[in-house]
């Protein structure tokens, strides 16, 4: 009886061992597929991490805007209280009389003015030949905006359209989506804006911000523009500085797609690789 039990237990052990061997064999056969799945999961995690960094920066900007909006709201409330107080304390007849006097003065000034003259603040007159004045171009508006508001000039890479994305070779884009490559373009545009806003601000502002060394470093890179006849460029170091993440394998693959779509081109000087923004 004991011998029978021992044989059964031995067979059971051998059966369990065979099951384990079958599982291990199946695992080894599917190791290649598992490796591809793991790489896909890794790329997805890196992409999610990059988007989280972008969202954090966006939320920080929203917080800054929220604080400024709160100040504006408090100011509007204060002004509203003043208006209500003035409305309650100034006689209505006085307001009507003041309005009528202003209307009479403005009508008289308009009747005395020439057809090509307009009045600014009832004090100064400016003559404009409306017939011969050419149409205002967008570049003129941009120059005026830059002069009036001291707005820095920085490049901006245009987003990819669906038609361009569909024409990309499959080996170049892989499993990546249009949203993913446009997300990289938005990150690059943030880098360009931060870099050239610092250059536009000047040496004094850079010193106040504690970024004088970075400003001088960017100024010393003018040789790149002279050699390549380019106007704007960035490096992997710039990307890491402002986006807080490196240009990983996935991002470099998407950069190859941007080169294919004529958004950027590469220029290597000594050991440094420059990504030049194409107009």
C-alpha positions, 0 to 999 in steps of 0.5 A, a space after each residue: 500500500 505504501 509503495 502504491 502511494 509513493 508511486 502516485 506521489 512521484 507521478 504527481 510531482 512529475 506532472 507538476 514539473 512538466 506543467 512548469 516546464 510547459 509554462 516556462 517554454 511558452 514564456 520563452 517563446 513569447 519573450 520577443 512579443 513581451 519585449 515589444 510590449 514592455 518597450 511600448 509601455 515604457 514609451 507611453 510612460 515617458 510620453 505621459 511624464 512629458 505631458 505631466 511636466 507641460 501641464 504643471 507649467 501650464 498650471 503654474 501660469 494659470 496660478 499667476 494669472 489667477 492672482 493678477 485677475 484677483 487684483 483686477 477684480 478687487 480694483 473693479 469692485 472698488 471702482 464700482 463702489 465709487 460709481 455707485 456712490 457718485 450716482 447716489 450723491 450727484 444730482 441727476 439734473 447735473 449729469 444731464 446738463 454736463 452730457 448736453 454741453 459735451 454733445 454741443 461742443 463735439 458737434 461744433 468741433 466736427 462741423 468746423 473740421 475738414 472731411 479728412 480731419 479727426 479729433 483726439 481727446 478734443 485737444 489735438 487735431 490730426 489730418 489723414 488722407 483717407 482716400 490715399 491711405 494704403 491698406 495696413 499690412 499685418 507686418 506693420 501691425 506687428 511692428 507697431 505692437 512690438 514698439 508700443 508694448 515692447 513685445 519680444 520677437 520669437 519664432 514659432 513652429 507651426 503645428 502639423 496638419 492631418 494631411 502632413 501627418 498621413 504622408 509621414 513614412 510608417 517607419 518614421 512615426 511608428 505608433 505615435 499620434 498626431 497629438 503626440 508630435 504636436 505636443 512636442 512642437 508646443 514644447 519646442 515653442 515654449 523653449 524658443 519663447 523662453 530663450 529669445 525672450 531672455 535675449 530680447 530683454 537685454 543684459 540688464 534684465 538678465 542680470 536682475 533675473 540672475 541669468 546673466 551667464 545664460 544670456 552671455 552664453 546665448 550671445 556667444 552662439 551668434 557664430 551659428 547664425 553667421 555660419 548657417 544664415 539662420 535666425 533661430 535655433 535651439 539645442 538639446 540642452 535648451 530643451 532640457 533647461 526649459 521643459 525639465 526633461 531630456 530629448 529621449 529616444 521617442 522625442 528624437 524619433 519625432 524630431 526626425 519627423 519634424 525634419 522630414 516636414 521641413 520644420 527644422 534642420 540639424 547643424 553640427 558644429 564640433 560636438 554640439 548639435 543645433 536644431 535650426 528653425 526653418 521659416 
